[in-house]
Amino acid sequence: DKVRMKLHFLNAGVLTPRFQVVDDPDEPLDPNGPRFPLFVKPRDAAGSAGVGLTSRVDDPDALRERLREIIPT
């Protein structure tokens, strides 16, 4: 689980980019959260699974589109 590993890194004092876990493609973004460009990836895919050319998003519209691709409905 990428989120669990990210939290372990943060607790160990390892600097890591801001992140937000999203469960719904229309969920509001945390105003103190990550900034564009963003790298969007599934939280439970191992390694680079689920990561591709569309993983980098530069604006809210691209983010919502990418989230709709990776969040199961």
Backbone as CSV, one residue per row, in Angstrom:
resi,resn,N_x,N_y,N_z,CA_x,CA_y,CA_z,C_x,C_y,C_z
1,ASP,0.850,-1.183,0.000,0.000,0.000,0.000,0.894,1.244,0.000
2,LYS,0.775,2.049,-1.045,1.632,3.228,-1.187,1.413,4.247,-0.067
3,VAL,0.192,4.371,0.411,-0.097,5.329,1.470,0.603,4.913,2.765
4,ARG,0.508,3.655,3.100,1.163,3.173,4.311,2.673,3.418,4.252
5,MET,3.280,3.143,3.099,4.722,3.361,2.966,5.060,4.849,3.071
6,LYS,4.242,5.699,2.462,4.472,7.140,2.529,4.437,7.603,3.986
7,LEU,3.467,7.106,4.764,3.373,7.472,6.176,4.570,6.961,6.972
8,HIS,5.055,5.763,6.662,6.262,5.246,7.320,7.454,6.164,7.033
9,PHE,7.602,6.582,5.784,8.697,7.489,5.431,8.593,8.804,6.201
10,LEU,7.398,9.379,6.237,7.203,10.645,6.951,7.513,10.485,8.435
11,ASN,7.046,9.391,9.041,7.311,9.147,10.463,8.787,8.936,10.749
12,ALA,9.532,8.478,9.751,10.976,8.275,9.902,11.761,9.549,9.592
13,GLY,11.055,10.623,9.237,11.736,11.887,8.950,12.236,12.027,7.528
14,VAL,11.808,11.135,6.644,12.219,11.209,5.243,11.348,12.247,4.540
15,LEU,11.977,13.234,3.912,11.219,14.239,3.178,10.516,13.592,1.997
16,THR,9.267,13.935,1.828,8.469,13.357,0.750,7.464,14.399,0.276
17,PRO,7.134,14.419,-0.993,6.169,15.405,-1.492,4.804,15.259,-0.807
18,ARG,4.071,16.362,-0.760,2.708,16.340,-0.222,1.861,15.378,-1.041
19,PHE,0.838,14.825,-0.383,-0.041,13.908,-1.085,-1.435,14.001,-0.496
20,GLN,-2.378,13.464,-1.236,-3.755,13.371,-0.757,-4.334,12.065,-1.258
21,VAL,-4.970,11.341,-0.378,-5.656,10.114,-0.751,-7.060,10.504,-1.197
22,VAL,-7.461,10.030,-2.364,-8.764,10.375,-2.924,-9.546,9.094,-3.167
23,ASP,-10.769,9.054,-2.640,-11.625,7.880,-2.811,-12.742,8.109,-3.812
24,ASP,-12.934,9.361,-4.203,-13.993,9.730,-5.141,-13.419,10.757,-6.113
25,PRO,-13.561,10.544,-7.419,-12.981,11.477,-8.394,-13.437,12.924,-8.237
26,ASP,-14.582,13.152,-7.599,-15.091,14.512,-7.428,-14.811,15.079,-6.038
27,GLU,-14.047,14.369,-5.261,-13.697,14.815,-3.914,-12.922,16.134,-3.979
28,PRO,-13.239,17.082,-3.106,-12.488,18.350,-3.107,-11.020,18.127,-2.768
29,LEU,-10.179,18.956,-3.339,-8.755,18.882,-3.038,-8.448,19.666,-1.772
30,ASP,-7.518,19.161,-1.001,-7.060,19.841,0.202,-6.315,21.107,-0.221
31,PRO,-6.757,22.298,0.223,-6.082,23.534,-0.184,-4.631,23.601,0.293
32,ASN,-4.287,22.819,1.316,-2.903,22.773,1.802,-2.179,21.528,1.312
33,GLY,-2.810,20.830,0.395,-2.251,19.580,-0.111,-1.291,19.796,-1.263
34,PRO,-1.186,18.788,-2.102,-0.236,18.830,-3.211,-0.557,19.920,-4.227
35,ARG,0.455,20.328,-4.958,0.326,21.364,-5.990,0.623,20.767,-7.367
36,PHE,0.003,21.347,-8.389,0.249,20.905,-9.768,1.648,21.304,-10.199
37,PRO,2.270,20.490,-11.066,1.781,19.227,-11.621,1.780,18.142,-10.554
38,LEU,0.870,17.182,-10.729,0.738,16.060,-9.810,1.046,14.751,-10.526
39,PHE,1.415,13.773,-9.739,1.627,12.426,-10.249,0.591,11.554,-9.567
40,VAL,-0.354,11.027,-10.337,-1.498,10.278,-9.802,-1.274,8.792,-10.031
41,LYS,-1.413,8.025,-8.933,-1.230,6.580,-9.065,-2.140,5.851,-8.100
42,PRO,-2.506,4.623,-8.429,-3.348,3.827,-7.539,-2.608,3.548,-6.232
43,ARG,-3.326,3.590,-5.138,-2.669,3.404,-3.842,-2.271,1.965,-3.587
44,ASP,-2.977,0.989,-4.170,-2.730,-0.400,-3.816,-2.073,-1.221,-4.908
45,ALA,-1.584,-0.555,-5.955,-0.885,-1.293,-7.007,0.599,-1.380,-6.640
46,ALA,1.174,-2.538,-6.828,2.570,-2.736,-6.461,3.511,-2.037,-7.441
47,GLY,4.579,-1.498,-6.918,5.610,-0.888,-7.746,5.064,0.135,-8.710
48,SER,5.341,-0.058,-9.981,4.901,0.904,-10.993,3.601,0.489,-11.674
49,ALA,2.936,-0.536,-11.174,1.655,-0.951,-11.755,0.669,0.200,-11.662
50,GLY,-0.024,0.475,-12.744,-0.998,1.557,-12.770,-0.409,2.915,-13.087
51,VAL,0.901,2.962,-13.333,1.580,4.212,-13.651,1.884,4.231,-15.140
52,GLY,1.574,5.351,-15.788,1.821,5.460,-17.220,1.927,6.906,-17.649
53,LEU,1.831,7.131,-18.937,1.982,8.475,-19.483,0.917,9.439,-18.985
54,THR,-0.250,8.930,-18.620,-1.313,9.810,-18.145,-1.268,10.025,-16.633
55,SER,-0.250,9.500,-15.960,-0.150,9.649,-14.509,0.207,11.077,-14.095
56,ARG,0.931,11.794,-14.932,1.243,13.193,-14.634,0.082,14.052,-15.121
57,VAL,-0.437,14.887,-14.218,-1.532,15.786,-14.574,-1.125,17.211,-14.228
58,ASP,-1.560,18.154,-15.066,-1.142,19.543,-14.913,-2.250,20.491,-14.478
59,ASP,-3.479,19.991,-14.387,-4.589,20.873,-14.029,-5.738,20.043,-13.462
60,PRO,-6.712,20.720,-12.841,-7.822,19.988,-12.213,-8.619,19.103,-13.165
61,ASP,-8.826,19.536,-14.402,-9.586,18.707,-15.348,-8.863,17.398,-15.644
62,ALA,-7.558,17.478,-15.875,-6.766,16.275,-16.140,-6.729,15.378,-14.903
63,LEU,-6.688,15.993,-13.727,-6.698,15.215,-12.487,-7.988,14.418,-12.365
64,ARG,-9.126,15.068,-12.568,-10.413,14.372,-12.448,-10.527,13.241,-13.464
65,GLU,-10.055,13.496,-14.667,-10.095,12.453,-15.710,-9.253,11.253,-15.297
66,ARG,-8.062,11.509,-14.785,-7.174,10.419,-14.364,-7.775,9.653,-13.180
67,LEU,-8.371,10.380,-12.240,-8.985,9.719,-11.090,-10.121,8.811,-11.526
68,ARG,-10.886,9.239,-12.510,-11.985,8.397,-13.009,-11.462,7.112,-13.659
69,GLU,-10.233,7.192,-14.193,-9.634,6.008,-14.807,-9.166,4.986,-13.764
70,ILE,-8.700,5.449,-12.617,-8.073,4.513,-11.680,-8.907,4.171,-10.453
71,ILE,-9.956,4.940,-10.157,-10.784,4.621,-8.994,-11.926,3.718,-9.441
72,PRO,-11.997,2.531,-8.848,-13.074,1.602,-9.241,-14.442,2.160,-8.845
73,THR,-15.415,1.903,-9.701,-16.765,2.385,-9.404,-17.659,1.253,-8.965
